[in-house]
């Protein structure tokens, strides 16, 4: 029985050769400019569909390939912007994932040389963790970003 008749699984999407798969293949073959182009196409496609985590990962991958070029700082900023969008999107359903997204955004902003933006993200992390009763251990959240949220006093 097929429940989602028109929806592709991630395996089917990769198998048909989307932009991400093309980027990975170009990177594997050492064609870095081509890989960057495909990562950017993948980022744009995912961003347009509201898949900010995927678009952030694609921008981050492109930035890492661009290395020290002037383009890399702009790409790190775009990655940070999309991790921030992701955090805003999931904050009500998965606060720990939002914290993870804010931390990822801060790291990207640091690489882009945007210290003020990074500080804003880290302040949001502290405020959110405090408000939710999440304890931090050595600067990292005490809960996994991909586990269901259980605040202080929760059973289970």
RODO-2510 file (C-alpha; in nm, 4 decimals, decimal comma):
residues 156
     n   res          X          Y          Z
     1     x     0,0000     0,0000     0,0000
     2     x     0,1421     0,3369    -0,1034
     3     x     0,0502     0,6241     0,1269
     4     x     0,2308     0,9136    -0,0423
     5     x     0,1837     0,8320    -0,4080
     6     x     0,3410     1,1510    -0,5490
     7     x     0,6169     1,2080    -0,2936
     8     x     0,9729     1,0954    -0,3533
     9     x     1,1842     0,9543    -0,0752
    10     x     1,5303     1,1013    -0,0205
    11     x     1,6780     0,7822    -0,1692
    12     x     1,4753     0,8260    -0,4888
    13     x     1,5695     1,1942    -0,5066
    14     x     1,9412     1,1122    -0,4823
    15     x     1,9094     0,8199    -0,7238
    16     x     1,7553     1,0409    -0,9923
    17     x     2,0566     1,2687    -0,9659
    18     x     1,9500     1,5980    -0,8141
    19     x     2,1810     1,8951    -0,7738
    20     x     2,3282     1,7606    -0,4491
    21     x     2,4299     1,4327    -0,6136
    22     x     2,5789     1,6206    -0,9083
    23     x     2,7730     1,8473    -0,6704
    24     x     2,9145     1,5537    -0,4780
    25     x     3,0171     1,3800    -0,8002
    26     x     3,1821     1,6962    -0,9380
    27     x     3,3647     1,7458    -0,6076
    28     x     3,4822     1,3832    -0,6124
    29     x     3,6243     1,4365    -0,9617
    30     x     3,8029     1,7557    -0,8548
    31     x     3,5820     1,9908    -1,0568
    32     x     3,5339     2,2351    -0,7711
    33     x     3,3824     2,5267    -0,9647
    34     x     3,1217     2,2924    -1,1076
    35     x     3,0543     2,1458    -0,7622
    36     x     3,0043     2,4951    -0,6176
    37     x     2,7559     2,5720    -0,8967
    38     x     2,5525     2,2589    -0,8197
    39     x     2,5614     2,3223    -0,4427
    40     x     2,4262     2,6726    -0,5068
    41     x     2,1504     2,5375    -0,7322
    42     x     2,0616     2,2837    -0,4626
    43     x     2,0571     2,5581    -0,1983
    44     x     1,8268     2,7768    -0,4067
    45     x     1,5917     2,4871    -0,4782
    46     x     1,5687     2,3859    -0,1123
    47     x     1,5345     2,7421     0,0125
    48     x     1,2449     2,7978    -0,2251
    49     x     1,0712     2,4958    -0,0723
    50     x     1,1343     2,6122     0,2849
    51     x     1,3925     2,3397     0,3501
    52     x     1,6350     2,5743     0,5253
    53     x     1,8483     2,3052     0,6869
    54     x     1,9252     2,1544     0,3458
    55     x     1,9880     2,4926     0,1866
    56     x     2,2209     2,5884     0,4732
    57     x     2,4166     2,2658     0,4270
    58     x     2,4499     2,3315     0,0534
    59     x     2,5707     2,6889     0,1100
    60     x     2,8157     2,5616     0,3723
    61     x     2,9478     2,2956     0,1333
    62     x     2,9963     2,5571    -0,1398
    63     x     3,1711     2,7908     0,1050
    64     x     3,4138     2,5197     0,2132
    65     x     3,5034     2,4531    -0,1496
    66     x     3,5465     2,8233    -0,2222
    67     x     3,8009     2,8295     0,0652
    68     x     3,9746     3,1634     0,0963
    69     x     3,8253     3,3370    -0,2062
    70     x     3,6151     3,6481    -0,1579
    71     x     3,3141     3,4357    -0,2495
    72     x     3,3543     3,2111     0,0571
    73     x     3,2661     3,4809     0,3120
    74     x     2,9414     3,5565     0,1294
    75     x     2,8589     3,1871     0,1131
    76     x     2,9283     3,1416     0,4858
    77     x     2,6915     3,4329     0,5504
    78     x     2,4219     3,2700     0,3369
    79     x     2,4721     2,9412     0,5239
    80     x     2,4386     3,1273     0,8546
    81     x     2,1242     3,3032     0,7347
    82     x     1,9654     2,9716     0,6396
    83     x     2,0631     2,7985     0,9652
    84     x     1,8981     3,0951     1,1401
    85     x     1,5830     3,0495     0,9272
    86     x     1,5861     2,6805     1,0168
    87     x     1,6131     2,7634     1,3881
    88     x     1,3189     3,0026     1,3662
    89     x     1,1131     2,7442     1,1810
    90     x     1,1624     2,4645     1,4376
    91     x     1,1838     2,6559     1,7662
    92     x     0,8259     2,5729     1,8705
    93     x     0,8407     2,2044     1,7811
    94     x     1,2023     2,1221     1,8623
    95     x     1,3774     2,3813     2,0797
    96     x     1,6942     2,1703     2,1004
    97     x     1,7115     2,1651     1,7189
    98     x     1,6654     2,5411     1,7188
    99     x     1,9576     2,5742     1,9587
   100     x     2,1663     2,3532     1,7305
   101     x     2,0659     2,5674     1,4295
   102     x     2,1572     2,8887     1,6120
   103     x     2,4979     2,7452     1,7046
   104     x     2,5574     2,6402     1,3428
   105     x     2,4565     2,9897     1,2265
   106     x     2,7004     3,1463     1,4736
   107     x     2,9866     2,9300     1,3449
   108     x     2,9076     3,0307     0,9867
   109     x     2,8901     3,3986     1,0790
   110     x     3,2287     3,3712     1,2519
   111     x     3,3793     3,2244     0,9350
   112     x     3,2211     3,5100     0,7384
   113     x     3,3804     3,7603     0,9774
   114     x     3,0421     3,8725     1,1106
   115     x     3,1141     3,8635     1,4825
   116     x     2,8158     4,0789     1,5791
   117     x     2,5741     3,8406     1,4052
   118     x     2,7454     3,5427     1,5699
   119     x     2,7107     3,7038     1,9126
   120     x     2,3386     3,7651     1,8532
   121     x     2,2905     3,3967     1,7740
   122     x     2,4830     3,2842     2,0811
   123     x     2,2814     3,5189     2,3040
   124     x     1,9645     3,3631     2,1623
   125     x     2,1057     3,0184     2,2415
   126     x     2,1682     3,1149     2,6044
   127     x     1,8277     3,2800     2,6440
   128     x     1,6424     2,9895     2,4846
   129     x     1,8316     2,7266     2,6847
   130     x     1,7684     2,9168     3,0084
   131     x     1,3990     2,9711     2,9333
   132     x     1,3506     2,6022     2,8525
   133     x     1,5518     2,4774     3,1462
   134     x     1,8065     2,3064     2,9251
   135     x     2,1393     2,2735     3,0941
   136     x     2,4550     2,3354     2,8973
   137     x     2,7688     2,1285     2,9408
   138     x     3,0942     2,2903     2,8265
   139     x     2,9082     2,5207     2,5886
   140     x     2,7003     2,2457     2,4299
   141     x     2,3343     2,1679     2,4994
   142     x     2,2758     1,8793     2,7352
   143     x     2,0189     1,7302     2,4994
   144     x     2,0569     1,6062     2,1469
   145     x     1,9004     1,8373     1,8885
   146     x     1,7185     1,5440     1,7380
   147     x     1,5553     1,3981     2,0482
   148     x     1,2108     1,5041     2,1711
   149     x     1,2215     1,7972     2,4120
   150     x     1,1698     1,7324     2,7829
   151     x     1,2249     2,0351     3,0036
   152     x     1,3084     2,0472     3,3742
   153     x     1,0663     1,8487     3,5802
   154     x     0,9458     1,6381     3,2886
   155     x     0,9002     1,2701     3,3490
   156     x     1,0544     1,0124     3,1235
***
